[in-house]
Amino acid sequence: MTEKNSQQATKWYSTKKAKIGIAVFAVLIVFAAMSGKDDNAKQDMAEPAVLPKVGEVYKTDNFEITVSSIRPRNSVGQIIMIERPSEGAVFVEVLFKYKNITQKPIGYGFPRIKLIDPNGVKYDEQVSASIQLAVEKNFSRKAISDLNPGVTSSDGKIFEVAAEAWKTPGWKIAVESDRDYEVAIP
């Protein structure tokens, strides 16, 4: 390679056109990042100021969903299959129901729930305790079949949380469905 070609190869980025191109690219990235924040802020402002309450029906495009009850429990299950929370923890039972309000059977995408602590941390269900709850309550939830139009299904979940943390106000239920929302816990 000649000396002239070597200088051109190492200095391409120091040309005026390259510097302008890099500057324009950087400005576009900044604008893109800022516009994303604005969209999130607009979405947050569009959310209802008052969360639905326990016992209130909330309509999505596919379902009428009601979080029926929320209560702490020290155990769940029957006779020999009793599940207890870990030391220093409590079970939180959440019962809910959902009705198919469409004109067609729904085979998947049933509502799911999570517990949200006052810091915004989402808790998954305690699976084995939730299974015991299902046996205890005999829910009508659909596992492998469709939910037909006009039919209501009942369900429930158990969450395990620190007993002291549960005493703190500000807990919510996240309902994940075709339209996600939260339910305030009194």
N, C-alpha and C positions, 0 to 999 in steps of 0.2 A: 504494500500500500504506500502511496506517495505521501509526502508531508502535507500537501494541500488536501487530499482526501481524508487524512487523519484528522486535520483541524476541523473540517466540515462535519465529520461524524461525531466529534465530541462537543461541538458547539450548536447543534440543532436547537436545543432548548433555550439557548441564549438569544435567539433571533427575536425580533419584534413581534412577528406573527405568532410564534409559539408562546411568548409571554402573554399576549392578548388572549389567546385561546385558553390558556391555563386560568387566567383571571376570570374570564367569562364562565368557564366550567365551575370554578369555585363559587361564584355568585349564584349560579343556578342551583347548586347544592344547598346553599344557605337559604334561598327562597323556598326550595322544596321542603326543607326541614321546618321552616317557619309556617308554611301553609298547612302541614300536617298537624301542628300544634293547634292552629286555629280551628280545624275541623273537629278535633277532639273537644276543644272548649265549647264549640257550638253544640255538639252531641250532648255534652254534660248539661248544658243549659236547657236542652230540649227535654231532658228527663223530668218526670213529675217531681215536684218538690215534696209531696206527701206520698210515702210508700204505702202500698196496700197493707191492710192489717190482717191478722190471723182471723179466719172465718169469712173474709170477703172474697167474692168471686172475681177473678181477673181473666179477661178474654184476650186470647191471641187469635191469629188467623185460623188455627186448627183446633184449639181447645178452650174450654172454660176450666180454669184451674183454681182450686181452693186449698190453701194450707189450713187444715181443720184445727189442729192443736199442736202445741209445743209444750213439753214438760220434762223436768229432770227425773231420772230414775236411778235407783241403786242396783237394779238387776233386771234382766229380761230373760224370758224362757219359762219352761214348765218342768216340774218335777225333777228329773235327773239331768236335764239339759239346761241348766241355769247359767247364764253368762253374767259376770260381774265386771265392773270397770276396774282399771288398775288402781293401785294405791294413790290417793290424792286426786282421783278423777271422778267424774260423774258421767253417766250416760244422758244424752239429750234425745228424747223421742220426738220425731216430727211426723205427723200423720197428714196426708194430703190425698186429694182425689182430682181426677181430670176426666172431662167429657169430650168426646169427639163431636165437634160442631160443624164438621164438613159434610159433604154429600157422598163421600167415598170412605171405604175402610182405610185405616192408617196402620201400617205394619211395622213401622220403626219411627224413631224420633220422639218417643214418649217423653214427657217432662222428667227431668232429673233435678235433684236438689242437693245443695251443699250448705253448710253452716259457715257464716262469716263472723269472725270476731271483731271487736271494736277497732282493731288495728288494720282491718281489711284483709286478714289472712283467711283463705278459704279452706275449710276442713272437708275431707272426704268421709264417707260413711264408714263405720266400723262394721265390716262385712259380716262376720260371724254373728254379731249381736243383731244385725238387721235381719239375718236369716231366722234367728230365734223369734224376733218380733213378727215376722211374716207367718210363722207357724202359730204363734200365740193369737194373732189377730185374724188370721185366715183372710188375707187381702184378696181382692178380685183382680189384681194386676195381671197384665198380659206378658207372658215370657216369650212364647214362640208363635202366638196367633195375633191376628189383626184386631184392632179396636174398631168396631163397626159404628156407623153414624148413629148419633143419639145415645150411645152407650157410655156409661160412667164407670171408671175403674178406680179402685181404692189402693193406696200404697202407703208405705211408711219407711223411715230410715232411723237408725240409731247412730249418733255421733258420740265420740268419747272426747271430753275436754277436761282441763284442769278445773277442779271444783272451785277454787278461789277465782279463777278467771271468769267462770260462768256467772259469778255474782256481780261482775262489772256490767253496767248498762251499755247499750250500743250494739248488741248482737243482732244479726239479720239472717234471713234465709235467702239464698240465691236460687231462683228457679230458672233452670236452663231448658228452653223449649224452642219453638219456632220464633218466639220473641222472648228474650231473657228479661227478667225483672227481679226485684228484691222485695221481701216482705219484712216489715219491722217487727221485732220481737218486743212485746211490752215488758 
